Amino acid sequence: MTAFHLARLVGISLDCPDPQRLADFYLGLLGGRQLWAKDSSVAIEVPGAVLVAQQVDGHVPPD
């Protein structure tokens, strides 16, 4: 029997007002490592995925 994958999740983009703060939260929660940090985005690698927190002006979190 041959096993194969139909799809693989590679990256997730998260809109937020403060990318470093959100990335730090997910690093504390999931572990992993920070890949890069810019004023407008921060990427972290966690088991199974890359999360990219990106700044969006005027972002309002859902209620």
mmCIF file of the N, C-alpha and C atoms, coordinates in Angstrom:
data_MODEL
# 
_entry.id   MODEL 
# 
loop_
_atom_site.group_PDB 
_atom_site.id 
_atom_site.type_symbol 
_atom_site.label_atom_id 
_atom_site.label_alt_id 
_atom_site.label_comp_id 
_atom_site.label_asym_id 
_atom_site.label_entity_id 
_atom_site.label_seq_id 
_atom_site.pdbx_PDB_ins_code 
_atom_site.Cartn_x 
_atom_site.Cartn_y 
_atom_site.Cartn_z 
_atom_site.occupancy 
_atom_site.B_iso_or_equiv 
_atom_site.pdbx_formal_charge 
_atom_site.auth_seq_id 
_atom_site.auth_comp_id 
_atom_site.auth_asym_id 
_atom_site.auth_atom_id 
_atom_site.pdbx_PDB_model_num 
ATOM 1   N N  . MET A 1 1  ? 0.835   -1.174 0.000  1.00 0.00 ? 1  MET A N  1 
ATOM 2   C CA . MET A 1 1  ? 0.000   0.000  0.000  1.00 0.00 ? 1  MET A CA 1 
ATOM 3   C C  . MET A 1 1  ? 0.885   1.245  0.000  1.00 0.00 ? 1  MET A C  1 
ATOM 4   N N  . THR A 1 2  ? 0.581   2.191  -0.859 1.00 0.00 ? 2  THR A N  1 
ATOM 5   C CA . THR A 1 2  ? 1.347   3.427  -0.951 1.00 0.00 ? 2  THR A CA 1 
ATOM 6   C C  . THR A 1 2  ? 0.588   4.555  -0.270 1.00 0.00 ? 2  THR A C  1 
ATOM 7   N N  . ALA A 1 3  ? 1.259   5.269  0.622  1.00 0.00 ? 3  ALA A N  1 
ATOM 8   C CA . ALA A 1 3  ? 0.638   6.419  1.301  1.00 0.00 ? 3  ALA A CA 1 
ATOM 9   C C  . ALA A 1 3  ? 1.024   7.694  0.560  1.00 0.00 ? 3  ALA A C  1 
ATOM 10  N N  . PHE A 1 4  ? 0.101   8.620  0.485  1.00 0.00 ? 4  PHE A N  1 
ATOM 11  C CA . PHE A 1 4  ? 0.395   9.906  -0.119 1.00 0.00 ? 4  PHE A CA 1 
ATOM 12  C C  . PHE A 1 4  ? -0.429  10.978 0.585  1.00 0.00 ? 4  PHE A C  1 
ATOM 13  N N  . HIS A 1 5  ? 0.007   12.217 0.429  1.00 0.00 ? 5  HIS A N  1 
ATOM 14  C CA . HIS A 1 5  ? -0.672  13.355 1.043  1.00 0.00 ? 5  HIS A CA 1 
ATOM 15  C C  . HIS A 1 5  ? -1.431  14.115 -0.030 1.00 0.00 ? 5  HIS A C  1 
ATOM 16  N N  . LEU A 1 6  ? -2.670  14.456 0.257  1.00 0.00 ? 6  LEU A N  1 
ATOM 17  C CA . LEU A 1 6  ? -3.459  15.248 -0.682 1.00 0.00 ? 6  LEU A CA 1 
ATOM 18  C C  . LEU A 1 6  ? -3.077  16.717 -0.632 1.00 0.00 ? 6  LEU A C  1 
ATOM 19  N N  . ALA A 1 7  ? -2.754  17.204 0.565  1.00 0.00 ? 7  ALA A N  1 
ATOM 20  C CA . ALA A 1 7  ? -2.389  18.614 0.719  1.00 0.00 ? 7  ALA A CA 1 
ATOM 21  C C  . ALA A 1 7  ? -1.471  18.762 1.922  1.00 0.00 ? 7  ALA A C  1 
ATOM 22  N N  . ARG A 1 8  ? -0.696  19.812 1.893  1.00 0.00 ? 8  ARG A N  1 
ATOM 23  C CA . ARG A 1 8  ? 0.196   20.108 3.004  1.00 0.00 ? 8  ARG A CA 1 
ATOM 24  C C  . ARG A 1 8  ? 0.091   21.587 3.315  1.00 0.00 ? 8  ARG A C  1 
ATOM 25  N N  . LEU A 1 9  ? -0.196  21.908 4.564  1.00 0.00 ? 9  LEU A N  1 
ATOM 26  C CA . LEU A 1 9  ? -0.268  23.291 4.995  1.00 0.00 ? 9  LEU A CA 1 
ATOM 27  C C  . LEU A 1 9  ? 1.145   23.811 5.197  1.00 0.00 ? 9  LEU A C  1 
ATOM 28  N N  . VAL A 1 10 ? 1.460   24.925 4.555  1.00 0.00 ? 10 VAL A N  1 
ATOM 29  C CA . VAL A 1 10 ? 2.821   25.440 4.611  1.00 0.00 ? 10 VAL A CA 1 
ATOM 30  C C  . VAL A 1 10 ? 2.905   26.746 5.386  1.00 0.00 ? 10 VAL A C  1 
ATOM 31  N N  . GLY A 1 11 ? 1.999   27.668 5.168  1.00 0.00 ? 11 GLY A N  1 
ATOM 32  C CA . GLY A 1 11 ? 2.095   28.966 5.819  1.00 0.00 ? 11 GLY A CA 1 
ATOM 33  C C  . GLY A 1 11 ? 0.745   29.543 6.150  1.00 0.00 ? 11 GLY A C  1 
ATOM 34  N N  . ILE A 1 12 ? 0.723   30.316 7.234  1.00 0.00 ? 12 ILE A N  1 
ATOM 35  C CA . ILE A 1 12 ? -0.492  30.978 7.671  1.00 0.00 ? 12 ILE A CA 1 
ATOM 36  C C  . ILE A 1 12 ? -0.160  32.441 7.907  1.00 0.00 ? 12 ILE A C  1 
ATOM 37  N N  . SER A 1 13 ? -0.956  33.318 7.335  1.00 0.00 ? 13 SER A N  1 
ATOM 38  C CA . SER A 1 13 ? -0.784  34.759 7.508  1.00 0.00 ? 13 SER A CA 1 
ATOM 39  C C  . SER A 1 13 ? -1.816  35.265 8.501  1.00 0.00 ? 13 SER A C  1 
ATOM 40  N N  . LEU A 1 14 ? -1.354  36.007 9.499  1.00 0.00 ? 14 LEU A N  1 
ATOM 41  C CA . LEU A 1 14 ? -2.229  36.528 10.545 1.00 0.00 ? 14 LEU A CA 1 
ATOM 42  C C  . LEU A 1 14 ? -2.171  38.054 10.532 1.00 0.00 ? 14 LEU A C  1 
ATOM 43  N N  . ASP A 1 15 ? -3.283  38.710 10.249 1.00 0.00 ? 15 ASP A N  1 
ATOM 44  C CA . ASP A 1 15 ? -3.349  40.172 10.275 1.00 0.00 ? 15 ASP A CA 1 
ATOM 45  C C  . ASP A 1 15 ? -3.436  40.637 11.720 1.00 0.00 ? 15 ASP A C  1 
ATOM 46  N N  . CYS A 1 16 ? -2.714  41.708 12.044 1.00 0.00 ? 16 CYS A N  1 
ATOM 47  C CA . CYS A 1 16 ? -2.703  42.195 13.421 1.00 0.00 ? 16 CYS A CA 1 
ATOM 48  C C  . CYS A 1 16 ? -2.149  43.627 13.459 1.00 0.00 ? 16 CYS A C  1 
ATOM 49  N N  . PRO A 1 17 ? -2.334  44.324 14.582 1.00 0.00 ? 17 PRO A N  1 
ATOM 50  C CA . PRO A 1 17 ? -1.768  45.664 14.702 1.00 0.00 ? 17 PRO A CA 1 
ATOM 51  C C  . PRO A 1 17 ? -0.302  45.659 15.150 1.00 0.00 ? 17 PRO A C  1 
ATOM 52  N N  . ASP A 1 18 ? 0.166   44.575 15.821 1.00 0.00 ? 18 ASP A N  1 
ATOM 53  C CA . ASP A 1 18 ? 1.524   44.519 16.377 1.00 0.00 ? 18 ASP A CA 1 
ATOM 54  C C  . ASP A 1 18 ? 2.141   43.145 16.095 1.00 0.00 ? 18 ASP A C  1 
ATOM 55  N N  . PRO A 1 19 ? 2.854   43.003 14.966 1.00 0.00 ? 19 PRO A N  1 
ATOM 56  C CA . PRO A 1 19 ? 3.382   41.696 14.565 1.00 0.00 ? 19 PRO A CA 1 
ATOM 57  C C  . PRO A 1 19 ? 4.317   41.036 15.588 1.00 0.00 ? 19 PRO A C  1 
ATOM 58  N N  . GLN A 1 20 ? 5.210   41.795 16.197 1.00 0.00 ? 20 GLN A N  1 
ATOM 59  C CA . GLN A 1 20 ? 6.157   41.181 17.134 1.00 0.00 ? 20 GLN A CA 1 
ATOM 60  C C  . GLN A 1 20 ? 5.433   40.642 18.363 1.00 0.00 ? 20 GLN A C  1 
ATOM 61  N N  . ARG A 1 21 ? 4.468   41.379 18.839 1.00 0.00 ? 21 ARG A N  1 
ATOM 62  C CA . ARG A 1 21 ? 3.704   40.931 20.015 1.00 0.00 ? 21 ARG A CA 1 
ATOM 63  C C  . ARG A 1 21 ? 2.952   39.629 19.712 1.00 0.00 ? 21 ARG A C  1 
ATOM 64  N N  . LEU A 1 22 ? 2.323   39.551 18.556 1.00 0.00 ? 22 LEU A N  1 
ATOM 65  C CA . LEU A 1 22 ? 1.598   38.331 18.190 1.00 0.00 ? 22 LEU A CA 1 
ATOM 66  C C  . LEU A 1 22 ? 2.556   37.164 17.977 1.00 0.00 ? 22 LEU A C  1 
ATOM 67  N N  . ALA A 1 23 ? 3.685   37.416 17.316 1.00 0.00 ? 23 ALA A N  1 
ATOM 68  C CA . ALA A 1 23 ? 4.684   36.359 17.107 1.00 0.00 ? 23 ALA A CA 1 
ATOM 69  C C  . ALA A 1 23 ? 5.226   35.851 18.440 1.00 0.00 ? 23 ALA A C  1 
ATOM 70  N N  . ASP A 1 24 ? 5.487   36.756 19.373 1.00 0.00 ? 24 ASP A N  1 
ATOM 71  C CA . ASP A 1 24 ? 5.970   36.340 20.692 1.00 0.00 ? 24 ASP A CA 1 
ATOM 72  C C  . ASP A 1 24 ? 4.939   35.468 21.409 1.00 0.00 ? 24 ASP A C  1 
ATOM 73  N N  . PHE A 1 25 ? 3.665   35.820 21.267 1.00 0.00 ? 25 PHE A N  1 
ATOM 74  C CA . PHE A 1 25 ? 2.602   35.012 21.862 1.00 0.00 ? 25 PHE A CA 1 
ATOM 75  C C  . PHE A 1 25 ? 2.645   33.583 21.313 1.00 0.00 ? 25 PHE A C  1 
ATOM 76  N N  . TYR A 1 26 ? 2.693   33.446 19.991 1.00 0.00 ? 26 TYR A N  1 
ATOM 77  C CA . TYR A 1 26 ? 2.690   32.109 19.390 1.00 0.00 ? 26 TYR A CA 1 
ATOM 78  C C  . TYR A 1 26 ? 3.983   31.351 19.661 1.00 0.00 ? 26 TYR A C  1 
ATOM 79  N N  . LEU A 1 27 ? 5.108   32.046 19.767 1.00 0.00 ? 27 LEU A N  1 
ATOM 80  C CA . LEU A 1 27 ? 6.344   31.359 20.144 1.00 0.00 ? 27 LEU A CA 1 
ATOM 81  C C  . LEU A 1 27 ? 6.228   30.792 21.549 1.00 0.00 ? 27 LEU A C  1 
ATOM 82  N N  . GLY A 1 28 ? 5.647   31.557 22.466 1.00 0.00 ? 28 GLY A N  1 
ATOM 83  C CA . GLY A 1 28 ? 5.452   31.063 23.825 1.00 0.00 ? 28 GLY A CA 1 
ATOM 84  C C  . GLY A 1 28 ? 4.470   29.908 23.886 1.00 0.00 ? 28 GLY A C  1 
ATOM 85  N N  . LEU A 1 29 ? 3.446   29.958 23.057 1.00 0.00 ? 29 LEU A N  1 
ATOM 86  C CA . LEU A 1 29 ? 2.410   28.931 23.047 1.00 0.00 ? 29 LEU A CA 1 
ATOM 87  C C  . LEU A 1 29 ? 2.861   27.652 22.356 1.00 0.00 ? 29 LEU A C  1 
ATOM 88  N N  . LEU A 1 30 ? 3.485   27.788 21.188 1.00 0.00 ? 30 LEU A N  1 
ATOM 89  C CA . LEU A 1 30 ? 3.790   26.645 20.338 1.00 0.00 ? 30 LEU A CA 1 
ATOM 90  C C  . LEU A 1 30 ? 5.267   26.261 20.278 1.00 0.00 ? 30 LEU A C  1 
ATOM 91  N N  . GLY A 1 31 ? 6.145   27.137 20.754 1.00 0.00 ? 31 GLY A N  1 
ATOM 92  C CA . GLY A 1 31 ? 7.574   26.897 20.596 1.00 0.00 ? 31 GLY A CA 1 
ATOM 93  C C  . GLY A 1 31 ? 7.985   27.283 19.183 1.00 0.00 ? 31 GLY A C  1 
ATOM 94  N N  . GLY A 1 32 ? 9.132   26.834 18.750 1.00 0.00 ? 32 GLY A N  1 
ATOM 95  C CA . GLY A 1 32 ? 9.597   27.145 17.401 1.00 0.00 ? 32 GLY A CA 1 
ATOM 96  C C  . GLY A 1 32 ? 10.700  28.183 17.429 1.00 0.00 ? 32 GLY A C  1 
ATOM 97  N N  . ARG A 1 33 ? 10.860  28.853 16.297 1.00 0.00 ? 33 ARG A N  1 
ATOM 98  C CA . ARG A 1 33 ? 11.921  29.867 16.192 1.00 0.00 ? 33 ARG A CA 1 
ATOM 99  C C  . ARG A 1 33 ? 11.467  30.990 15.275 1.00 0.00 ? 33 ARG A C  1 
ATOM 100 N N  . GLN A 1 34 ? 12.008  32.163 15.542 1.00 0.00 ? 34 GLN A N  1 
ATOM 101 C CA . GLN A 1 34 ? 11.694  33.325 14.706 1.00 0.00 ? 34 GLN A CA 1 
ATOM 102 C C  . GLN A 1 34 ? 12.568  33.280 13.461 1.00 0.00 ? 34 GLN A C  1 
ATOM 103 N N  . LEU A 1 35 ? 11.944  33.456 12.298 1.00 0.00 ? 35 LEU A N  1 
ATOM 104 C CA . LEU A 1 35 ? 12.675  33.433 11.033 1.00 0.00 ? 35 LEU A CA 1 
ATOM 105 C C  . LEU A 1 35 ? 13.124  34.827 10.615 1.00 0.00 ? 35 LEU A C  1 
ATOM 106 N N  . TRP A 1 36 ? 12.263  35.812 10.770 1.00 0.00 ? 36 TRP A N  1 
ATOM 107 C CA . TRP A 1 36 ? 12.631  37.189 10.460 1.00 0.00 ? 36 TRP A CA 1 
ATOM 108 C C  . TRP A 1 36 ? 11.715  38.140 11.214 1.00 0.00 ? 36 TRP A C  1 
ATOM 109 N N  . ALA A 1 37 ? 12.173  39.382 11.300 1.00 0.00 ? 37 ALA A N  1 
ATOM 110 C CA . ALA A 1 37 ? 11.363  40.442 11.900 1.00 0.00 ? 37 ALA A CA 1 
ATOM 111 C C  . ALA A 1 37 ? 11.608  41.731 11.121 1.00 0.00 ? 37 ALA A C  1 
ATOM 112 N N  . LYS A 1 38 ? 10.530  42.317 10.649 1.00 0.00 ? 38 LYS A N  1 
ATOM 113 C CA . LYS A 1 38 ? 10.541  43.627 9.999  1.00 0.00 ? 38 LYS A CA 1 
ATOM 114 C C  . LYS A 1 38 ? 9.528   44.487 10.747 1.00 0.00 ? 38 LYS A C  1 
ATOM 115 N N  . ASP A 1 39 ? 9.489   45.770 10.444 1.00 0.00 ? 39 ASP A N  1 
ATOM 116 C CA . ASP A 1 39 ? 8.493   46.628 11.083 1.00 0.00 ? 39 ASP A CA 1 
ATOM 117 C C  . ASP A 1 39 ? 7.077   46.146 10.784 1.00 0.00 ? 39 ASP A C  1 
ATOM 118 N N  . SER A 1 40 ? 6.865   45.629 9.584  1.00 0.00 ? 40 SER A N  1 
ATOM 119 C CA . SER A 1 40 ? 5.510   45.281 9.156  1.00 0.00 ? 40 SER A CA 1 
ATOM 120 C C  . SER A 1 40 ? 5.167   43.792 9.245  1.00 0.00 ? 40 SER A C  1 
ATOM 121 N N  . SER A 1 41 ? 6.149   42.931 9.540  1.00 0.00 ? 41 SER A N  1 
ATOM 122 C CA . SER A 1 41 ? 5.848   41.498 9.627  1.00 0.00 ? 41 SER A CA 1 
ATOM 123 C C  . SER A 1 41 ? 6.917   40.749 10.411 1.00 0.00 ? 41 SER A C  1 
ATOM 124 N N  . VAL A 1 42 ? 6.486   39.651 11.004 1.00 0.00 ? 42 VAL A N  1 
ATOM 125 C CA . VAL A 1 42 ? 7.380   38.751 11.730 1.00 0.00 ? 42 VAL A CA 1 
ATOM 126 C C  . VAL A 1 42 ? 6.958   37.328 11.371 1.00 0.00 ? 42 VAL A C  1 
ATOM 127 N N  . ALA A 1 43 ? 7.917   36.494 11.033 1.00 0.00 ? 43 ALA A N  1 
ATOM 128 C CA . ALA A 1 43 ? 7.627   35.097 10.709 1.00 0.00 ? 43 ALA A CA 1 
ATOM 129 C C  . ALA A 1 43 ? 8.249   34.184 11.747 1.00 0.00 ? 43 ALA A C  1 
ATOM 130 N N  . ILE A 1 44 ? 7.487   33.164 12.119 1.00 0.00 ? 44 ILE A N  1 
ATOM 131 C CA . ILE A 1 44 ? 8.017   32.149 13.014 1.00 0.00 ? 44 ILE A CA 1 
ATOM 132 C C  . ILE A 1 44 ? 7.746   30.772 12.408 1.00 0.00 ? 44 ILE A C  1 
ATOM 133 N N  . GLU A 1 45 ? 8.664   29.873 12.671 1.00 0.00 ? 45 GLU A N  1 
ATOM 134 C CA . GLU A 1 45 ? 8.503   28.481 12.245 1.00 0.00 ? 45 GLU A CA 1 
ATOM 135 C C  . GLU A 1 45 ? 8.105   27.676 13.467 1.00 0.00 ? 45 GLU A C  1 
ATOM 136 N N  . VAL A 1 46 ? 6.985   26.997 13.372 1.00 0.00 ? 46 VAL A N  1 
ATOM 137 C CA . VAL A 1 46 ? 6.496   26.130 14.443 1.00 0.00 ? 46 VAL A CA 1 
ATOM 138 C C  . VAL A 1 46 ? 6.348   24.736 13.840 1.00 0.00 ? 46 VAL A C  1 
ATOM 139 N N  . PRO A 1 47 ? 6.212   23.715 14.664 1.00 0.00 ? 47 PRO A N  1 
ATOM 140 C CA . PRO A 1 47 ? 6.066   22.370 14.098 1.00 0.00 ? 47 PRO A CA 1 
ATOM 141 C C  . PRO A 1 47 ? 4.910   22.296 13.091 1.00 0.00 ? 47 PRO A C  1 
ATOM 142 N N  . GLY A 1 48 ? 5.255   22.009 11.850 1.00 0.00 ? 48 GLY A N  1 
ATOM 143 C CA . GLY A 1 48 ? 4.255   21.813 10.811 1.00 0.00 ? 48 GLY A CA 1 
ATOM 144 C C  . GLY A 1 48 ? 3.859   23.023 10.006 1.00 0.00 ? 48 GLY A C  1 
ATOM 145 N N  . ALA A 1 49 ? 4.322   24.229 10.358 1.00 0.00 ? 49 ALA A N  1 
ATOM 146 C CA . ALA A 1 49 ? 3.871   25.409 9.620  1.00 0.00 ? 49 ALA A CA 1 
ATOM 147 C C  . ALA A 1 49 ? 4.780   26.603 9.871  1.00 0.00 ? 49 ALA A C  1 
ATOM 148 N N  . VAL A 1 50 ? 4.614   27.600 9.034  1.00 0.00 ? 50 VAL A N  1 
ATOM 149 C CA . VAL A 1 50 ? 5.216   28.916 9.235  1.00 0.00 ? 50 VAL A CA 1 
ATOM 150 C C  . VAL A 1 50 ? 4.075   29.894 9.453  1.00 0.00 ? 50 VAL A C  1 
ATOM 151 N N  . LEU A 1 51 ? 4.150   30.657 10.533 1.00 0.00 ? 51 LEU A N  1 
ATOM 152 C CA . LEU A 1 51 ? 3.164   31.693 10.825 1.00 0.00 ? 51 LEU A CA 1 
ATOM 153 C C  . LEU A 1 51 ? 3.788   33.046 10.529 1.00 0.00 ? 51 LEU A C  1 
ATOM 154 N N  . VAL A 1 52 ? 3.056   33.886 9.802  1.00 0.00 ? 52 VAL A N  1 
ATOM 155 C CA . VAL A 1 52 ? 3.531   35.236 9.498  1.00 0.00 ? 52 VAL A CA 1 
ATOM 156 C C  . VAL A 1 52 ? 2.521   36.221 10.054 1.00 0.00 ? 52 VAL A C  1 
ATOM 157 N N  . ALA A 1 53 ? 2.933   36.971 11.055 1.00 0.00 ? 53 ALA A N  1 
ATOM 158 C CA . ALA A 1 53 ? 2.102   38.037 11.612 1.00 0.00 ? 53 ALA A CA 1 
ATOM 159 C C  . ALA A 1 53 ? 2.416   39.293 10.812 1.00 0.00 ? 53 ALA A C  1 
ATOM 160 N N  . GLN A 1 54 ? 1.399   39.887 10.213 1.00 0.00 ? 54 GLN A N  1 
ATOM 161 C CA . GLN A 1 54 ? 1.638   41.073 9.385  1.00 0.00 ? 54 GLN A CA 1 
ATOM 162 C C  . GLN A 1 54 ? 0.755   42.226 9.835  1.00 0.00 ? 54 GLN A C  1 
ATOM 163 N N  . GLN A 1 55 ? 1.379   43.388 9.888  1.00 0.00 ? 55 GLN A N  1 
ATOM 164 C CA . GLN A 1 55 ? 0.681   44.587 10.335 1.00 0.00 ? 55 GLN A CA 1 
ATOM 165 C C  . GLN A 1 55 ? -0.299  45.057 9.277  1.00 0.00 ? 55 GLN A C  1 
ATOM 166 N N  . VAL A 1 56 ? -1.511  45.355 9.734  1.00 0.00 ? 56 VAL A N  1 
ATOM 167 C CA . VAL A 1 56 ? -2.548  45.896 8.871  1.00 0.00 ? 56 VAL A CA 1 
ATOM 168 C C  . VAL A 1 56 ? -3.052  47.154 9.548  1.00 0.00 ? 56 VAL A C  1 
ATOM 169 N N  . ASP A 1 57 ? -2.848  48.308 8.901  1.00 0.00 ? 57 ASP A N  1 
ATOM 170 C CA . ASP A 1 57 ? -3.300  49.563 9.484  1.00 0.00 ? 57 ASP A CA 1 
ATOM 171 C C  . ASP A 1 57 ? -4.815  49.527 9.677  1.00 0.00 ? 57 ASP A C  1 
ATOM 172 N N  . GLY A 1 58 ? -5.247  49.965 10.844 1.00 0.00 ? 58 GLY A N  1 
ATOM 173 C CA . GLY A 1 58 ? -6.673  50.003 11.144 1.00 0.00 ? 58 GLY A CA 1 
ATOM 174 C C  . GLY A 1 58 ? -7.273  48.653 11.461 1.00 0.00 ? 58 GLY A C  1 
ATOM 175 N N  . HIS A 1 59 ? -6.434  47.642 11.672 1.00 0.00 ? 59 HIS A N  1 
ATOM 176 C CA . HIS A 1 59 ? -6.965  46.300 11.984 1.00 0.00 ? 59 HIS A CA 1 
ATOM 177 C C  . HIS A 1 59 ? -7.765  46.344 13.274 1.00 0.00 ? 59 HIS A C  1 
ATOM 178 N N  . VAL A 1 60 ? -8.955  45.791 13.231 1.00 0.00 ? 60 VAL A N  1 
ATOM 179 C CA . VAL A 1 60 ? -9.808  45.688 14.414 1.00 0.00 ? 60 VAL A CA 1 
ATOM 180 C C  . VAL A 1 60 ? -10.103 44.212 14.629 1.00 0.00 ? 60 VAL A C  1 
ATOM 181 N N  . PRO A 1 61 ? -9.668  43.665 15.780 1.00 0.00 ? 61 PRO A N  1 
ATOM 182 C CA . PRO A 1 61 ? -9.932  42.244 16.035 1.00 0.00 ? 61 PRO A CA 1 
ATOM 183 C C  . PRO A 1 61 ? -11.444 41.987 16.107 1.00 0.00 ? 61 PRO A C  1 
ATOM 184 N N  . PRO A 1 62 ? -11.862 40.779 15.731 1.00 0.00 ? 62 PRO A N  1 
ATOM 185 C CA . PRO A 1 62 ? -13.285 40.441 15.815 1.00 0.00 ? 62 PRO A CA 1 
ATOM 186 C C  . PRO A 1 62 ? -13.753 40.401 17.265 1.00 0.00 ? 62 PRO A C  1 
ATOM 187 N N  . ASP A 1 63 ? -15.026 40.678 17.477 1.00 0.00 ? 63 ASP A N  1 
ATOM 188 C CA . ASP A 1 63 ? -15.598 40.620 18.838 1.00 0.00 ? 63 ASP A CA 1 
ATOM 189 C C  . ASP A 1 63 ? -15.756 39.192 19.288 1.00 0.00 ? 63 ASP A C  1 
# 
